[in-house]
């Protein structure tokens, strides 16, 4: 592990920015139509349970990385294989979010720029940030948190001032009952973005006060979930369900609708800055977790030696992960949740916690 510590506020900010990340980019849970915000709420509820699972493992091994305590729980060989699989999982998600970033910029602004060049610029910044360590990442997050909230509050005021919100677009509530909402939550919002907080199992050992981890994590998840519910509710209230479904980036379409006094309009920069901040933090956390985990598994003395080659892997993977943005989003919302998210976010942590419980029970009996 890196010899560094972060405080509770910094952990809170990192989780909050991470959860917003690329979730602001897509029409999250729009399959639930007017009740999309409810699907996000149910996803948040289960996401908190997922956090409590890996927090319980952290409590048992407060000074160990997941790649370390996995070997203690299920044996050196199986634990090493599972830890390696998690590192690959984090690298893959880094590449997916990097592709989100590149596709967004190419669609919105840089139509003639190669995807490789756009992704290269961001991954170089991420490599530099990870090279500086967790403390620099945390301090960067504090600054970006302030900027993001100024943008969010300003944008919300402008949307309200423009008179764009039509609350009737949010009705009827629960028209088809609760089953469609739960279906969307189970297949989407549980895993993205809330279940992805599993990556913070690598970050928690750096917290200077382990007793605050549980409270801070739950508060950060709740605040980010409330913000995502508000964003989707505003999108639907402004655009309506049909346009929100058809829009590739509904939040961008909402912001582009702002028009005040015939001169304040086309505020695309609000959207782009908010997305760049969230995506930057999300990729950085995923990438940092993969680097630290692989460094531990392969007993690398200087973990920084891994940053540049792994950064190149993420860059190349982000360009080859899908042929176009539609295929990329379809994979992320339909295929990946069951193939990767379910086992890595729920199945494996529950299995590890069960083994820990059985070992403790056996020890107590003895």
C-alpha positions in Angstrom: 0.0 0.0 0.0 1.0 3.6 -0.6 2.1 5.3 2.6 -0.6 8.0 2.6 -3.9 8.8 4.3 -7.1 10.7 3.4 -9.7 12.1 5.7 -13.4 11.5 5.9 -14.4 14.6 3.9 -12.1 13.7 1.1 -13.5 10.1 1.0 -17.0 11.6 0.9 -16.1 13.8 -2.1 -14.4 11.1 -4.0 -17.4 8.7 -3.7 -19.8 11.5 -4.6 -18.0 12.6 -7.7 -17.3 9.0 -8.7 -21.0 8.1 -8.5 -22.1 11.0 -10.7 -19.3 10.3 -13.1 -20.7 9.0 -16.4 -24.2 8.5 -14.9 -24.9 12.1 -15.9 -24.1 11.3 -19.5 -26.8 8.6 -20.3 -30.6 8.6 -19.9 -30.3 6.6 -16.7 -33.3 4.3 -16.0 -35.4 5.9 -18.7 -37.0 2.5 -19.5 -39.1 3.2 -16.4 -40.3 6.3 -18.2 -41.9 8.9 -15.8 -40.8 6.8 -12.9 -37.1 6.8 -13.8 -36.3 8.7 -10.6 -37.9 5.9 -8.6 -35.8 3.3 -10.4 -32.7 5.3 -9.4 -34.0 5.4 -5.8 -34.4 1.6 -5.6 -31.0 1.2 -7.2 -29.6 3.5 -4.5 -31.2 1.4 -1.7 -29.5 -1.8 -3.0 -26.3 0.0 -3.7 -26.1 0.9 0.0 -26.5 -2.8 0.9 -23.6 -3.6 -1.5 -21.5 -0.9 0.2 -22.3 -2.5 3.6 -21.2 -5.9 2.4 -17.7 -4.8 1.4 -17.5 -2.5 4.4 -18.1 -5.5 6.6 -15.0 -7.1 4.9 -13.1 -3.9 5.5 -14.0 -3.9 9.2 -12.6 -7.4 9.5 -9.4 -6.5 7.7 -9.1 -2.7 8.1 -5.4 -2.4 7.2 -5.5 -4.8 4.2 -6.2 -4.3 0.5 -8.9 -6.6 -1.0 -6.2 -8.5 -2.9 -4.6 -9.2 0.5 -7.6 -10.3 2.5 -9.0 -12.4 -0.4 -5.9 -14.6 0.0 -6.5 -14.8 3.7 -10.2 -15.8 3.3 -10.2 -18.4 0.5 -6.5 -19.4 0.3 -3.5 -18.0 -1.4 -4.1 -19.5 -4.8 -7.8 -18.8 -5.2 -7.5 -15.5 -3.5 -4.8 -14.4 -5.9 -6.9 -15.4 -8.9 -9.9 -13.6 -7.6 -7.9 -10.5 -6.8 -6.4 -10.5 -10.3 -9.8 -10.8 -11.8 -10.9 -7.7 -9.8 -7.9 -5.8 -11.1 -8.8 -6.7 -14.7 -12.4 -5.7 -13.9 -11.3 -2.3 -12.7 -9.1 -1.8 -15.8 -12.0 -2.8 -18.1 -14.3 -0.3 -16.4 -11.6 2.4 -16.7 -11.6 1.8 -20.5 -15.4 1.9 -20.7 -15.7 5.2 -18.9 -12.8 6.6 -21.0 -14.7 5.6 -24.1 -17.8 7.4 -22.7 -15.6 10.6 -22.5 -14.2 10.3 -26.0 -17.5 9.5 -27.6 -19.2 12.4 -25.8 -16.6 15.0 -27.0 -16.6 13.6 -30.6 -20.4 13.8 -30.7 -20.7 17.2 -29.2 -17.7 19.3 -30.3 -14.8 17.6 -32.0 -16.4 15.8 -34.9 -13.3 15.4 -37.0 -10.8 14.5 -34.2 -9.8 10.9 -33.9 -11.1 9.1 -30.9 -7.6 7.9 -30.0 -6.3 11.5 -29.7 -9.2 12.6 -27.4 -8.8 9.6 -25.1 -5.0 10.0 -25.1 -5.2 13.5 -23.7 -7.4 12.4 -20.8 -5.5 9.2 -20.0 -2.2 11.3 -19.8 -3.8 13.5 -17.2 -5.1 10.5 -15.3 -1.7 8.8 -15.4 -0.1 11.9 -14.0 -2.7 12.2 -11.2 -2.4 8.5 -10.2 1.4 8.9 -10.3 1.1 11.6 -7.6 -0.8 9.3 -5.3 -4.0 9.1 -3.3 -3.5 12.3 -1.4 -3.2 14.4 -4.5 -6.2 12.7 -6.0 -8.2 13.5 -2.8 -7.2 17.2 -2.8 -8.0 17.5 -6.5 -11.4 16.0 -5.7 -12.0 18.8 -3.1 -11.4 21.5 -5.7 -13.5 19.8 -8.4 -16.4 19.2 -6.0 -16.7 23.0 -5.5 -16.6 23.7 -9.2 -19.2 21.0 -9.9 -21.7 22.3 -7.4 -21.3 25.8 -8.6 -22.1 24.6 -12.1 -25.0 22.4 -10.9 -26.7 25.2 -8.8 -26.2 27.7 -11.6 -27.6 25.4 -14.2 -30.6 24.5 -12.1 -31.4 28.2 -11.5 -31.1 28.9 -15.2 -33.5 26.0 -16.1 -36.1 27.2 -13.6 -35.7 30.8 -14.7 -36.3 29.8 -18.3 -39.7 28.4 -17.4 -38.8 25.0 -19.1 -40.0 22.7 -16.3 -43.4 21.2 -16.9 -44.3 19.0 -13.9 -47.1 17.3 -15.8 -44.4 15.4 -17.7 -43.7 13.5 -14.6 -47.2 12.2 -14.3 -48.7 9.6 -13.9 -46.6 8.1 -11.1 -46.6 4.3 -10.9 -49.0 4.1 -13.9 -47.9 0.4 -14.6 -47.2 -0.5 -11.0 -44.0 -1.0 -9.3 -42.8 -4.1 -11.2 -41.4 -2.3 -14.3 -39.5 0.1 -11.9 -38.0 -2.8 -10.0 -37.1 -4.5 -13.2 -35.1 -1.4 -14.4 -33.5 -1.1 -11.0 -32.4 -4.8 -10.9 -31.0 -4.8 -14.4 -29.5 -1.3 -14.5 -29.3 1.2 -11.6 -28.2 -1.3 -8.9 -25.0 -2.0 -10.9 -24.5 1.4 -12.6 -23.6 3.6 -10.9 -24.2 2.5 -7.3 -22.7 -1.0 -7.4 -19.5 0.3 -9.0 -18.7 1.8 -5.6 -17.1 -1.7 -4.9 -13.9 -0.1 -6.2 -13.7 1.9 -2.9 -12.8 -1.4 -1.1 -9.3 -0.5 -2.4 -9.6 3.1 -1.1 -11.0 2.5 2.4 -7.7 1.2 3.9 -6.3 4.7 3.3 -8.9 6.4 5.5 -7.2 8.0 8.6 -10.3 7.2 10.8 -11.8 3.8 9.9 -14.8 4.3 12.2 -16.1 7.0 9.9 -16.1 4.9 6.8 -19.6 3.5 7.1 -21.3 6.8 7.8 -19.3 8.7 5.1 -19.9 6.0 2.5 -23.7 5.9 3.0 -24.0 9.7 3.1 -22.0 10.1 -0.1 -24.1 7.4 -1.9 -27.4 9.0 -0.7 -26.3 12.5 -1.8 -25.2 11.3 -5.2 -28.4 9.3 -5.6 -30.6 12.3 -4.8 -28.7 14.4 -7.3 -29.1 11.8 -10.0 -32.9 11.5 -9.2 -33.2 15.3 -9.5 -31.3 15.3 -12.8 -33.5 12.7 -14.4 -36.7 14.3 -13.0 -35.6 17.7 -14.5 -34.7 16.0 -17.9 -38.2 14.4 -18.1 -40.0 17.6 -16.8 -38.2 19.7 -19.5 -38.1 17.3 -22.5 -40.8 14.7 -21.8 -40.3 11.0 -21.8 -40.2 10.5 -25.5 -37.6 13.1 -26.3 -35.5 12.0 -23.2 -35.5 8.4 -24.6 -34.5 9.5 -28.1 -31.8 11.9 -26.9 -28.3 10.5 -26.7 -27.3 13.0 -24.0 -30.6 14.2 -22.4 -28.9 16.5 -19.9 -27.1 18.3 -22.7 -30.4 18.7 -24.6 -32.0 20.1 -21.4 -29.2 22.6 -21.0 -29.3 23.6 -24.7 -33.0 24.5 -24.1 -32.1 27.3 -21.8 -32.9 30.7 -23.2 -33.1 33.8 -21.1 -33.7 37.3 -22.5 -32.7 36.3 -26.0 -29.0 36.3 -25.2 -28.2 33.7 -22.6 -28.3 30.4 -24.4 -26.2 27.5 -25.8 -24.7 26.8 -22.4 -23.1 23.5 -23.5 -20.0 24.3 -21.4 -22.0 23.6 -18.2 -22.7 20.0 -19.4 -19.2 19.4 -20.7 -17.4 20.7 -17.6 -19.6 18.7 -15.3 -19.1 15.5 -17.3 -15.3 16.0 -17.6 -15.0 16.4 -13.8 -17.1 13.3 -13.0 -15.5 11.1 -15.7 -12.0 12.2 -14.7 -12.5 11.2 -11.1 -14.3 7.9 -12.0 -11.5 6.7 -14.4 -8.8 7.9 -11.9 -10.4 5.8 -9.1 -10.8 2.7 -11.2 -7.3 3.0 -12.6 -5.7 3.6 -9.2 -7.4 0.6 -7.8 -6.2 -1.6 -10.6 -2.6 -0.3 -10.3 -2.5 -0.8 -6.5 -4.1 -4.2 -6.7 -1.7 -5.5 -9.4 1.3 -4.1 -7.6 0.3 -6.0 -4.5 -0.4 -9.3 -6.4 2.9 -9.2 -8.3 4.9 -7.9 -5.3 6.1 -4.8 -7.3 8.4 -2.7 -5.1 7.7 0.5 -6.9 4.0 0.4 -8.0 4.5 3.6 -10.1 6.4 1.4 -12.7 3.0 -0.1 -13.6 1.2 3.1 -14.3 2.4 3.9 -17.8 2.0 0.4 -19.3 -1.4 -0.1 -17.7 -2.4 3.4 -18.9 -1.5 2.3 -22.5 -3.6 -0.8 -22.0 -6.6 1.3 -20.9 -6.2 3.6 -23.9 -6.0 0.9 -26.5 -8.9 -1.0 -24.9 -11.1 2.1 -24.9 -10.7 2.5 -28.6 -11.4 -1.2 -29.4 -14.2 -1.8 -26.9 -17.0 -1.1 -29.3 -17.5 0.0 -33.0 -19.7 3.0 -32.2 -21.4 4.8 -29.3 -24.7 3.1 -29.7 -23.1 -0.4 -29.4 -21.0 0.8 -26.5 -24.0 2.1 -24.5 -26.1 -1.0 -25.3 -23.3 -3.3 -24.0 -23.0 -1.2 -20.8 -26.7 -1.2 -20.0 -27.8 -4.7 -21.2 -24.9 -7.1 -21.4 -22.2 -6.1 -18.9 -24.5 -6.0 -15.8 -25.1 -9.7 -15.9 -21.7 -10.9 -17.2 -19.5 -8.7 -15.0 -21.3 -6.4 -12.6 -23.4 -9.0 -10.8 -20.6 -11.5 -9.9 -18.0 -8.8 -9.1 -20.4 -6.4 -7.2 -22.7 -8.8 -5.4 -21.8 -12.5 -5.8 -18.1 -12.6 -4.9 -18.4 -10.1 -2.0 -21.3 -12.1 -0.5 -19.3 -15.3 -0.9 -16.3 -13.8 0.8 -18.4 -12.4 3.7 -20.1 -15.8 4.1 -16.7 -17.5 4.4 -15.6 -14.9 7.0 -18.7 -15.5 9.0 -18.3 -19.3 8.9 -14.7 -19.0 10.0 -15.6 -16.7 12.9 -18.4 -19.0 14.0 -16.0 -22.0 13.9 -13.4 -20.1 15.9 -16.0 -19.1 18.5 -17.2 -22.6 18.9 -13.6 -23.8 19.3 
